[in-house]
Amino acid sequence: MDAKHLLEIKNLHIGFKNDEGVTPTIKDVNIHIDEGEIVTIVGESGSGKSVTVRSILKLIPSPPAIYTQGEILFKGQNILDMQENEIRALRGSEISMVFQDPMIALNPVFTIGQQMENIYLYQGASSTHARLSKKKSILKQEARDRSIYLLEKMSLPNPENLLKMYPFELSGGMKQRVIIAMALIKTPKLLLADEPGTSLDVTVQASINKELKRLVEEEHIAMFFITHNLGVAKQLGKRTYVMKLGEVVEEGLSEDVFLNPKTDYTKHLLDVLPKII
């Protein structure tokens, strides 16, 4: 099957099972992204942004989530039809994700270097005993070189020494930069960034977002960036989708969406942005 877009969500409907039945949550969502493109998805908390994007890697447990209708096509293949081993092979290598809270995303008992090395060597394998295509010593050196390169790109000082450190030795901003580097270590085709750094100081967030955008552009990686901050969305994304209560209510070029909003909901989101008097 020829793929029109790198990833396309078509007519997606997701409900959540409860005692009363199935509650519709995502309703007829249509979203796409092309290779090397940055697309932002905005909306209030509870609008369905994270559920939509996490469904791309089937990270929403099913049940309680029920995919009642639609397709998620990656390179023309429907992810919703894939088996667990096929999904595992996609995670990290073809599609990677950066989560919201850097404080809980790292394993506290392993050094940063060990964690990055394990992702590089074994991403997608069902166990660490999987056969490797190259000698392990060569792959370990490749992992180290790639880790140092990415940590430098994320403006982290002395990356060689940082690889020896444990997560508790890093600040929140440093952890977030490390997590982004880990997500990109296998040079995925698509990065899903779910409001990275929202728990951090706004100036740190701005710096991280700038470095992230520069890095994905340099590596020609497509990125869905989820945010409730319309100012961030305008700066980062070529195109923007606006979501409300599980539906896409507006879409288009970011400049058009923010300068000439068509829906009252988008206008409301713009009205509540802080203004300098």
N, C-alpha and C positions, 0 to 999 in steps of 0.2 A: 504493500500500500504506500503510495506517495504521500508524504507529509507536506501539507500546505504551510504549516507553522511548526516551530520547534515543539511547542506544547500548546494544546488547545483543549479547553474545558467546554463541553457542548451540552447544553440543556441539563445541567447537573441539578438533581434534587436529592437532598439528604434529610432524613428524619431521625429522631431519637426515640427509642422505645422506652415506654414507661408503663405504669399500671393501667393507664387509660387507653393505651394503644401506641401509636406512633405520632409524635409531634413534628410537623414540618419545620425545618430549620433553614436549609438552603433551598431556594426556590428558583428553578429555571435559570441558573447562572451560566453565562457564556463569556469566556475570557480567553485570550490567546497572547502568546509572546513569541517573538522571532529570535533567531540566533544573535547574540551580542546586544540585545535590546534591554533597556532598563524600564520596567513598568511598575508603577506604584498603585497600591490598593488602599483606599482611605475609607474612613467611616468611624462612627462612635464605637465604644466598647459594646459588644453584643451584636454588632452588625453582620457578623458571619465571615469576617476577613480571615481569621486564623483557621477556622474550620474548613473553609474553602481551600486554602493553600496547603494545610496539613493533609488534606485528603489526597493531594497529588502523590504523596509517598505512603498513603494508607496508614497514617499515624493516628487516625481516629479509630479507637477500638470498635469492632463490629461483631456482635452488639456491644453497646447500645445503639451505635450509629447504624442506620440502614440506608444503603444507597438505592433509592427507589427508582431512579431514572437517570439517564445521561451517560456520557463518556468522558474520560480524561485521556486524551491522545498524546503520547510522547513519541515523536518521530513516526507518527502514524499508527502506533500500537496502543491499544486500550489498556491502561494501567489497571483498571478495575477488573479486568479479566485475568490478570497475571497471578501466578502462584507465589507463595511466600519466598521461595528461593529466587524467583525472577525479580521480585521487588527488592530483595536484599542485595542483589547484584547492581541494581540501579542506585541504591542509597550510597551517597558519598562519592561514587565514581562518575555517575552520569548526572545525578541530581543530588544536591547537598543542601543542608539547612542550618541556619543560624537562629538560635532560640533567644527568647526575651531576657532571661535572667542569667548573667554571667557567673553569679555566685554559686549556682548549683549545677552548671553544665560541665564542670571538670571533675575528674575522679581525684579525690584528695590523697590517695595512697600511692599515686604514680607521679613521676616527674613529668614536666611538660614534654621533654624529649621522648620519653617512653610512650606517652599518649599519641604524639604525632607520628612516631615511628610505627606504632601498631596500626594506626589508621592507614598509613601508606602501604604497609606490607599486607594487611589482611582484610581491607575493606571489601565487603561483599562475600567473604568466605564464611562458611558455616562454623569453622573452628580455626584456631591458630595452628592446627596441624595440616592445614590445606597445603597442597603442593604449590610451590612457587616456580615461576617460569625462569628465574635467574638464580644465581648463587645468592644465598642470604646475605653474605658480606657485601656484595655489590648493591643489593637492594637497600641495605641499611645505610650505606654511604649516600645513595640517591635520596633516601628519606631525610637524612641529616642536611644535605645540601639544599633540598627543596624547603625544609623547615626554616633554615637560616635565611634563605631568600625571602620567604613570605613574612617572617617576623620583621626583617629589615623594612620590607615594603609597608608594613603596618606601623612603622615609626617606633619600633621597640628597641631600646638601646642594648648593646652587647648581647645579641641573640645567642651566641655560643654559650655564654654563662646562663642565660635564661633557660636553656634546654635542661640544665641540671637542677632547676628550681622546682619546688612543689607549689600547687595553686595557692596555699595559704600565705605564701611569701609575696604574692602579687596584689596590686591594687585592683579595684573593680574595673577601671579603664584598661589596665594591662590584660586582665582576664578576658575582657570582651575582644580585644585585638587578637589574643591567642586563639580564641574560639573561631574567629573569622579565618585566621590562617589555617586552622585545622580543617575547616569546611572547604577550603580551596586547595588542599594539599594534593588532591588527585586531579586537579583542573577539570571540574565538572562542566557540563554544558549549560546547566541551569542551577542558580543559587536561589533559595527561598530564605529571605531575611525577614523574620517575624519581630518587628519593632526592636531591633537590637539596641541595647543600652538604655532602655526606658527607665531603668532604676538608677541611672548614673546622672551626674550633674549635666545640665544642658550644654555647657561649653565642651565637656568631654564628649557628649553625644555628637555634637556638630563636627568635632575633629574626626571622630571615628567614621561618621557617615561620609565625610569628604575623602578619607583614605580608602574606604570601601569602594566608593564609586570609581575612584582612580584605578584601583587594582582590578576590578572586574572589567573595566574598559580596556586596560592594558592586556588582559588575558582573554579578551573577547568572550566573556562569560555572560550569558543572559541572566537577569535578576528580577524576580518579583520582590518588591520592598513593601512590607505592610506597615502602615503608620496611621495614627489618628491625627497627626500634625500636618495640616495642609501646606504649611510653609516648607516643611521638609520634602513633601511630595512634589511640590513645584520645582524645587532645586534638583531633585534626584532623577525624576522619571521623565522619559520622552512622552509617554502616554500615561493616563490615569483612569482608574475605575473607581467610582464612588459606590459604596454599598450601604444599604439600610435594611435592617430586619431580614437579612438573608437574601436580598435581591440586589442586583446591579441597577442603580437608578440613573446613572450618568456615566458616560465614557467619552474619551477623545484625547486629543493632544493636550498635554498638561497646561500649556499657555491658554488654550481655548477654554478648558474646564474652569480655570481659576479667574480668568479675566472676563469671560462671558458665560457664567453658569446658567444652565437651562432649567434646573429644578429648584424648587423652594428649599429642599433639604440641603443642597450644595451651598445655596446662598446663606442658609442659616449657619452652616459650618464655617463659612468665611466671615460671617458677622461676629462670631465669638472669638476670632483670633485676636490676641492682644495687639493693641494699637499704641504707637508712640505719640503722645500728645505734645 
